Amino acid sequence: MINHESSFLEMKAWFDKNTEGNVLVALSGGVDSAVVALAAKQALQDNAVAMTANYQTLAESEMITAINVAKEIGIRHKVIQYNELDEPDFRKNDRLRCYYCRKSLSQYLISYAKEMGISCIVDGTNADDVFDSRPGIKALHESGIKSPLLEKKIGKSVIRQIAKHYKLSNYNKPSNSCLASRIPHGITITQQKLKKIEYAENIIKNLFKVEQVRVRDHNDIARIEIDIKELPKMFDLKKLNSADSLLKKIGYRYVSLDLGGYKSGKLVVL
């Protein structure tokens, strides 16, 4: 079993060896980049800066979490804003959507890093991410963004242990992805669809008190995915009727529950 304390020490050492004394951390609302930001702060102190991009396709809760975690760590934090939907290649939503997204993000990070005189940019890609198809990771690495967790072969389990040890509030936060990932490839992404999906997921979370939720948008069909361990919470007829009514009010004609549960990338085009 990998010791989380030794892994964190390796992380801090990475910053001493691989930066020129300063670093820009791409900080999302997730636990992976939070641990990277924590290690950067402890290694480089005020020469570590975290940056979060509000590019209009993330749920608002992710931005709130990123801001709160940055405060917990005590790292300098900047929020930049741009609209991913201004990018035609992203909007068309083909299988390289995540590549285009991360290419845009990389360009913004590089631009701001130059303004601040920072030569090293890092993200939260970890050792477990390489087992999935992640064109976004390719885009980041092509742009020179580095991934300390991946380089040190640190996976999600150890990352959560580190976050818990240092009392980060998001240590047990379920993984999330941009709202566009709920829309099947080939269907154009619009702000209206993204807002509808975000609202639908908030309805399900609030009604059933579940944490891992995806509402897959198949035009007039909402297909709800819940972590398989939380699935029993869904079997409440009164709440199901409420969910059905509320989701239909925001534009869905049919509302379904995927009995197979949530699985990353489980989006089948109808």
N, C-alpha and C positions, 0 to 999 in steps of 0.2 A: 504493500500500500504506500502510495506517494505521500510524503509528509508535507502538509500545506505550509508549514513554517519555513522549511528549507526551500520550497518552491517560490515563496514570496521573497526570500533573500536572493534567490537567483534572478528574480524579476528586477529587484532594485539594482543588482550588479549589472544587469543588462543595460540599464540606463547610464550607468557610469562608463561602460565600455563602448556603447554604440551611439552616443550623442556627443555634441560639442558643448555640453554644459547646459543646453536648453532643449525643450521639446514641446510640441503641440499634440495634444491627445484628442482624437475624435471621440467625444463622449455622447453616447446615446442614453436612453433610460434603462439600459440593460446592465446586468451584473458584470459581464465580461469587461466592457470598457471602463466600468467603475473601478474594478480591481487594477486595471492598467493605470488609470488616473491616480489611484492611491499609491501605487508603487512609484510612479513618476514624481508625485509630490514629496514622498519621503526621501527619494534619492536626490532630487534637484531643488527641493523647496520652492522658492518664489520663481525659479526659472522654468517651472512646469506650468503650462497653460492648457486648460480644457476648452474645447469648442464644440458647441452643439448646433446642428443645422436644423432650422425649422423650415423644411422644404414642402410643407403643405400636404404631405401624404402619410404622415405619422399621426397617430391618435394624440389628442391633447394631453392625455395622461402620461404619455412617454416624455413629453417636454417637461411637465411638472416634476416627474421623477428625476430627470437629469439635473434640473436646477437644485432640487433638494439634496441629491447625493453630492453634488459639487460643493454645497455648503458644508455637508458633513465631513467631507475630506479636507476642506479648507483650501482648495485649489482655486487659483484665478480662473474665472469662467466667463466666456463670451458666447453669446447667442447670435448666429447670423441667420438672415432670412432670405429666401428666394423661393420661387414656385417651380417645382419639378414639372408641372403641367405645361410650362412654357416650352418644354423640349419635345418636339414632334416625335422623335424616336422613342421616347419614353411613353408618350400618350398612345402610340399605336399598339403597345402592349404585346410585343412578340416575345419569343423565348429569351431574348437578350435584354429584356426590360431592366433587370437588376444591374446589368453591365452598364447601360446608359446612365442609370441612376448614380452609380458609384463613380463613373467617369466625371459626371457633373460635380459631385461632392468633392472629388479629388482636386478638381480645378479651383474650387472655392477655397479649400483648405490650403493649397499651395500658395494661392494669391495672398491670403491673410498671413500665412507663415512668413512670407517674404517681407511683408510690411512690418512684422514684428522682429525681423532678423533671426528667425528660427529656421534651421536647416533640416531638422528631423521631425517627421510626422508619424504618429503611430495610431493603430486602431485596436479593437478588441477581438479580432479573429482568433479563435482558439484551436487547439489540436483536434477537437471533435468535429469542427466545421468542415474539414477536408473530406469527410465521409459523405457529404451531401453535394449536390450539383450547385455550385455557387459562382455564377459568372461575375457577380459583384466583387468577389475576392480577387478575381483575375484583374479586374479593372483597377482596383486599389493598388495592387502590387505592380502593375504596369506603370502606374503613376509614381512609384517610388515610396508609397505608404508602407510602413513596416508593421509587423505583427509580433510583438514580443511573446505573447502567450503561445502562439504557433511555433515560434523559433525555439522556445524552451519546452515544447511538447506538454503544455499544461492544458488539461481538459476541464469540462464543466464542473465535474464533481469537486475537484480541488479548488477551482475558482470560487464555488459557493462556500467551501470551508474557510477560505481566506476571508471572504466578505463577511461571513458570520463572526469569525474571530475578531475582526476589526469593527464589528457592530454597524455595518452598512445596512441601511433600512431595506434595500432591495436584494438582500442576500438570497432570498428564496423566491424572488419574482419570476414568474413563468416567462419563457422566451417569447418575444413578440417580433413582428415584422411589419413593414409598411402596409397600409390599408389596401394598396393596389394589389397585393398578393392574394386578395380574396376574389379578384376578378379573373375569369378564365382568359388565357392567351387568345389574342385575336379580337377581343372586345375592347373598344376604345375606352380609355380611362377618362372620366370626367370628375370635376369637383363635386357635382351633385351625387354621383354614385358613391364617392368616398365618404361624404357626410352621412349618407343613408346607412352605409355599412357601420360607421363609427357609432351612430345613434342606436342601431340595432344591437350591436354588441354590448353597449352600455345597458340597454333594456334587459338583456339576458343576464348580465353580471349582477345587476341590482335585484332582479326578481329571484334568481335562484342561488345567489351568493356563491357563484363559481368563479374561478380565477382564469383558467385557460379556455378562451372562447375564440372561435372563428365563425363569422357569418359569411359563408361563400355566396357570392351574388351571381346567380344564373338568370339574369334579367328579371323575370317576375317571380322567380323562386329563390327563397332564402334557405340555404342548407346550413344548419347549425351544427358545428363540431364542438364537442366538449371533451376535456381530458377524460380518458376512460375511467379513471379512479373517481372522478366527480360525477359520472353519468347517473348514478342513483339519485342524486339531488334533483334531477330533471323530472322524475316521475311523480309529479304533483299535478293532478288534473286541473285544479283551480288556477295554478300558476301557468300551466301550459295554455289554458284558454286565454289568459291575460296576455301572454306572449304572442299568441296567434293574432289576437285583436290589435295589439299595439304595432306589430310589424306590418300588418295589412294596412294600417292607417298611414304608414310612411311610404307605401307604394308597392309592397310585395303582394302578389296574388295568392301564392302558396307558401307555407312555412313548414319546413321538414326538419327532423332531428336525425342526424347521421348516427346510426346505432353502432357503427364501427369506432366511433370516438375520434378525437383529434390526432392527426399525424402531420408533421411538417411536410409541406409540398403536396398534400393530398387534395389536389384540385383537378377534377376530371371535367373536361369540357363536354357539355351536353350536346 
